Each structure stands twice: as C-alpha cells, then as structure tokens.
C-alpha cells in the first residue's frame, strides 16, 4: 500500500482555534501533524493526516473530525 495524505483546514477566531486544537485526540497521534497560524483575530488550523493505506487514513480522519465536532458543539453551547 502507498502512503495516503489528507488535509483538514479550519479558519476562525484564535481562542476557538486553540480550543479545537486541544480537542484533537485520535487513536494514532503519530499519523498526523497540526499547526495553528495567524494573528490575534483570525487563525488557520491545519491538520495533515499521513498513513499507510486508505483504511488507516479514514479512521484517523474520522477520529479527528469527531473530536472537532464535539469540541465545536461544546463551544457553541457556551457561547
């Protein structure tokens, strides 16, 4: 199997981006990198998932998206 790479990008306020970044807890943290860039007002959260095969990539992306969705729902309920 070849290496598979998938990217997830989110843009928004810095405090929300930091909270989303903290919420990422996939099963295989060695399979992804995360970066938060921007200024005090607007940031870009970039997540790159790299793994061997589509199945492993899908599981990692699913885990990351589930963590992000749960964190976003929590943030929305507070806001």
C-alpha positions in Angstrom: 0.0 0.0 0.0 1.1 3.5 -0.7 1.1 6.5 1.7 -2.1 8.4 1.9 -2.3 12.1 2.9 -5.4 14.1 3.8 -5.7 17.7 4.9 -8.3 19.3 7.2 -8.4 23.1 7.4 -10.4 25.4 9.7 -10.4 29.2 9.9 -11.8 31.4 12.7 -11.1 33.2 15.9 -7.9 32.4 17.8 -9.5 31.3 21.0 -11.8 28.9 19.2 -8.9 27.5 17.1 -6.8 26.9 20.2 -9.7 25.0 21.8 -10.3 22.9 18.7 -6.6 22.1 18.5 -6.6 21.0 22.1 -9.5 18.7 21.5 -7.8 16.5 18.8 -7.2 13.1 20.3 -7.2 10.4 17.5 -6.1 6.8 18.1 -2.8 7.3 16.2 -1.3 10.7 17.0 1.9 9.8 15.2 -0.2 9.8 11.9 -0.9 13.5 11.9 0.5 16.9 12.3 -1.3 20.0 13.4 -0.4 23.7 13.1 -2.2 26.9 14.2 -1.1 30.0 12.3 -2.5 33.6 12.2 -2.8 36.6 14.3 -4.9 37.6 17.4 -8.1 37.9 15.3 -8.1 35.2 12.7 -6.2 31.8 12.6 -6.0 28.8 10.4 -5.9 25.4 12.0 -4.3 22.9 9.6 -4.2 19.2 10.2 -2.4 16.8 7.9 -3.0 13.1 8.3 -0.4 10.7 6.7 -0.7 7.0 7.0 -0.3 3.7 5.1 -3.5 2.9 3.2 -6.9 4.4 2.9 -8.4 2.5 5.8 -6.0 3.8 8.4 -6.3 7.4 7.0 -10.1 7.2 7.1 -10.0 6.0 10.8 -7.7 8.8 11.7 -9.7 11.5 9.9 -12.9 10.2 11.4 -11.4 10.4 14.9 -10.2 13.9 14.3 -13.5 15.1 12.9 -15.4 13.5 15.8 -13.2 15.3 18.3 -13.5 18.6 16.4 -17.3 18.3 16.1 -17.7 17.5 19.9 -15.5 20.5 20.8 -17.3 22.8 18.5 -20.7 21.7 19.9 -19.4 22.4 23.4 -18.1 25.8 22.4 -21.4 26.6 20.7 -23.3 25.7 23.9 -21.1 28.0 25.9 -21.4 30.9 23.5 
